[in-house]
Amino acid sequence: MKLKNDPKVALIHDYLNQYGGAEKTLEKIMEIFPDAPIYTGIFAPEKLPATFKNKRIYTPGMNKIFKRFPKLFTFLMAKRFEDFDLRNYDLIISDGTAWAKSVLTTPDQLHISYIHTPPRFLYKYSTESNLRRNIILKIPLMYLDFQLRLWDFAVSKRPDFLLCNSKEVQKRIKKFYKRDAKVIYPPVKTSGFKLQDPKEYYVISGRLSSYKNFDLVVQMFNNLNKELIVIGTGLEEKNLKEIANKNIKFTGRISDEELHEILSFAKGYIFPVKDEDFGIAPVEALAHGVPVLAHRSGGPLETIVENEDGLFFNEVNLNCLTEKFIEFDKKISEKFFSRHEISLRSQKFDEKNFTKLFTEFVSEKWDKFTKEAK
């Protein structure tokens, strides 16, 4: 992207130690600003695609320790990001949840922050970590989280402009930060897929963490003896495999090509996560025309049209999920959902739209910033 006056651009990202929705968003921003270096709290190149390995990436001096014990040293990240020296840059674009927005800039620099959500662990949303359930750590972490909430509110004022990935997150930003944010949906590859006739299996995918409630889906498929494919790895992988019957297959970590191949023939997709920020995984399923059964909360309320793209269940328990799934399965068997129409509606979330809207926003704000500086 070519901006007026050719500013020096720096990108800030919380952690680069996994490859998920936030990292896919950063990848698109990297395409817009290919020469911009990246400043991040943790860098684990072995867990990322080659696109990241060829970039200039700066991390704190304790990168090896942070990589090994990322949850134990969370409280140190605040200072680490504030220590980044960004004085040589004109335009700062941060991308993350907790730390990226906190970098220090001067009045002569423009800072735009894309926020995936205010930190879930600070505002009582479910997370991957179970540290806060530990009896020994619970009291000190309560005090630490209180201090971090004060800090998080203070640093939310630092960026000049806020962007976010969903109306759900927009509401959280308004509540917790008292600021307005513009919604630009994150990039999802939704075009170029050939629609297929479905086979008999269903799919769940993502990091296998307890808060995602995949155990309920496994229990349900055990009871119903239907085919289920579980895509991904995580802390709960061993537990899920132990309780799963032979009708449930685990793929482990697979490539994007393999993911889309499995999704294209899926009968349906299950998304049991409560209060998801946006939810790229169900949108990837919709792109293949696959109907989705999701919990009635969070981002899926913006991406799934009920009775057109799929159905919602209301309570996170086995009985409620099973009751709604039986209805879902029946409707699919009766060809109630149109795979063609589902795929068409998913196009509003295509990665091309993200690139266009993000580029326009940054260009507009930079032009105005440079004019006011004269």
N, C-alpha and C positions, 0 to 999 in steps of 0.2 A: 504494500500500500504506500502510495506517495502522498505525503502531506505537505502543505505549504511550509516553506522555510526549512524543510528537511530536518525535523527534530530528531534528537537522539532518544531512542526508546528503550526502556527496560521493562521486562516482564517479571512479576513476582508471583510465586505459587507456594501454597502451604508446604506440601510434601510431595516429592517425586519418588515414592517407594511402592507404588502399585499402579495399575492401569485401569481406571474406571471412568465414570462420567466426567469428573472434573478434569482429568488428564486429557480426555478426548476434546473437551472444550479448549484447553490450553493448546492442544495440537493445532486447532483451527486458528487460534490467535497467532500462533507461531507462523502459520502460512501467510497471514496478513502482514506480519512484521518479521520477515525471515532473518534479518540481521540483528535482532534484539537479543541481548543476553538474558538469562533467566537466573533469578535469585530465589533460593528455596531453602527450607529448613532441613530436609533430608533428601539425599540423592542416592538411589539404588539402581544403577543402570541395568543390572541383570534382570530386573523385573519390568523393564520398559522396552518398547519397540525401538528400532534403529533411529527413528526420527529424533529421539531425544539424545542419543549417544553422540551425535555429531554437532550438538549445540554447545555454546559457551554457558556453562552452568556453575554458579557460585553457591557454596554452602558454608555454614558456620564451621569453625575449626574442629568441633567435636562431632563431625559427621559420623564417624565409625561408632561412637558411643550411642548417638541418637538412633542410628540404624538398628542397633542391637536391642536397645531398651526405649523405644519411642514413647510408650505410654508413661513410663516412670519419670521421664524428663520433660513432660509436657509443659510444666510450669516455667522451664527455662527458655522456652521458645519466644516468649514475649520480648525479652531483652535481646535475643539473638536477631530478631527481625528489625528491632529498632536500631541495632548496631550496623546494619547494612549502610554503606556509604554510597548514596545515589546522587551525589551533587553534580556529577558530570552528565546527567540526563535531563531532558526537557519534558518528556512525557512518560509517566509511570502508569502501567496497566497491571493491576493486581487481580488475582483470580484464586478464590478459595473460600474458606469458612471462617477460620479463627485468626490466623496470624498475618496473612498477606496484606490485608488492608491497613495494618498498623505501622507500616514503614514510614519513616520521617521524611517529609519533603519541605521545600521552601515555597514562599509565595510566587516564585518565578517558575515553578514546575506545576504541570497539570497532572492530577492523579485521578484516574477512573478505575473503580473497583467493581468487578463482577463477582457477586456473592451467591454461592450455591445454597447457603443457609447460615443464619447465625449458629454458632457452635452448638450442636445438638446436646453434647454432654453438659453444657452450662445451663441449659434451659429445660431440663427434665424430659427431653425426647430420648427415645431408646437409641442405644449405640452398640457397636461391636464389643467394646470393652466391658468386662465385669468387675473392674477394680472398685467401683463405687458400691458394690454389694459386699465387699470384703469387710468383715466385722472390725478388723484391726485398723484398716485404712479409712473407714467411713467417716469418723469424726474429723481427722485432719483434712480429708478431702472436702468436707462440707465447708470448712473455713477457707481452704484454698480456692474452691469454686466461687465463694462469695467475693473474694478479692479479685478473681479473674473476671467476674461479671462486671464489677466496677470498672476494671481496666477495659473490658470489651466495649462497654458503652462509651467510654471516653474516646477510644481509638476509632470508633465507628464514625466520628465527626471528622477524621483526618482526610479521607478522600473528598475530592471536589464533587464527584458525581458517583451515584450507585446504580449498578445494573443488577438484575437478578434473574434466576432461571424459571420462575413460575409465579403465578398469582398467590399461591400458598406461601412462598418465601417472601413475596412482597408484603403480605400481611404481617409476617413475623418481624420483618425489618421495621415496619411502622410501629409495631407494638413494643419491641425491645430497644430500638434505636431512635424512635421518634423522627425518622427520616423517610422521605419518599424515594422510591427506586423504580426504574423503568424495567419492564419485563421484556427480555429477549430470550426466547426458548433456546435451550442448548442444542448443539448440532447432533443430528441423528441421520444416519444414512437410510433414507426411505425410498429411494428411486433405483431403478435398474434391476429390479427383481422380477423373475417370472413366477406368476402365480401357479401353484401346483394343487392337484387334488389331494386332500388330506389322507394320511394314514390313520392308524388307530391310537397313536400315543399322544400324551399331553406333555408339556414342558414347564419346568421352573428353572430359573437361571440367576446367577449373581454370586457374590461372596456368601459362602455358607456360614452365616452368623445367626446366633440365637434370636436376635431381635427381628429377624426377617420371617420368623414363624414357619420355616420350611418343614419343621418337624410335624406340624399339623397336616400339611399336605401329604407327607410320607405316610402318616398314620391313616389318613383317609384312603389313599390308594391301596394300602395294605388291606383295608376292610372291603373295598369295592373290587379288588383284584383287577384293576385296569392298568394299562401300560403308562409308565411315567419315565421321562428322561430328566435327570438332574444335571445341570451344566454349571461347572464352577468348582472352586475349592475354598477352604476356609476352616476356621476353628471348629465348626460343627460337623465337618465332613465325616470324621470317624464315628461320631454318635449317630448320625443319620444312616450310615451304612450298616451299623449294628442293628438298627430297628427295622430296616427295609427288607421286604420280601423280594423274591426273585423277579417279580413283575416290574421292579424299579431298577433302572440302569443309571450308573454314575459315569460321566464322561471325564471328570477332572477338568483341568485347564485346556481349552482348545482355541484354535485360531478363529478369527472373525469369519473366515470362509466356511469353516466347519459349523460355526454357530448358525450362520444364515442357511446353510444346507439343512440342518436339523429343524430350524424354525419353519422353513418353507413347506415341509410336509406335516407339520404338527396339526393335530385336530383342534387343539386349543392351548391357551397359555394361562397359567395360574400366578397371580401376584398377591401374596397374602400379607404384604408389608403394611404396617400402620403408620400413618403420618409421613409418607415418603415426601422428600423435597420436590422432586419432579418425577423421576422414574423413567430412565432411558430404556430399560429392558422391555417393558410392555409396549413401548412405541416401536421398538425393533420388531416385535411380533406383529403388531398392527400393519407394519410396512409390507409384510408377507400375506396380508389378508387374514391373519389368524385372530379369531375373537379372544378376548381376554376376560377372565374372571378376577376381579380385584377387590381389595378392601375399600369400603366407601370412605376414603379420607385422602388428604394430601394431593400431590400432583396428578394421580390418575383421574381425579374428578375433572381435570382440564383436558385430558388427552383421550378419554374414553367416553363415547356417547352411549348412554345406557339403552339397551335393546337394539342398538345399531352396530356398535363395536364390541359389545359384550355385556356382562352383568356385574353388579356389585353385591358383596355380602356385608352385613352390618356389624357383626360381632366376631372378635377373634377367638373363636372356640370351635371345637371339632363338629359339634352338632349343627351350628349355623353354617359353617363352611360346607359341610356335606349336603345339607338340604339345598343350598343354592347351587352347588356343583351338579347335583342330579338334574335340576332344572336346566342348567347350562348345557350339560351333555345331551339332554333330550332335544333342546333347541338346535344344537349343532347337527345332530343326527337327522333332524327334520329339515335341514338347510334353511333355517330361520335367518341366519346371518349371511350377507353377501360378501364373500372374500374380495371381490372387485371393489365394492364400495368402501369397505374397511381400508383397503390399501390406498384408495384415492384420498380419503379423509386424513390419512397419516402424512400426506405431503406437506401440510402446513408446518411440520416440524423438521423438514429436510435441512441438511447441513448448509445448503446453498442459501437458505433464508437467513440462517444465523450469520453467515459471512456478510451478506448484503446489509442486514440491519445493524450489525456491530460496526462495520466499516462506516456506514452513514452516521452513526451516533458519534464515533470518535472524531471523524472528520469535521462534523458540525461543531463539536465542543472545542476542538483545537483551533479552528478558524476564529471562533468567537474569542477564545483566550488570547490569541496572538493580536487580534485587533484591539482588545482592551488594554493590552500591554504597551501599545504604542503611545 
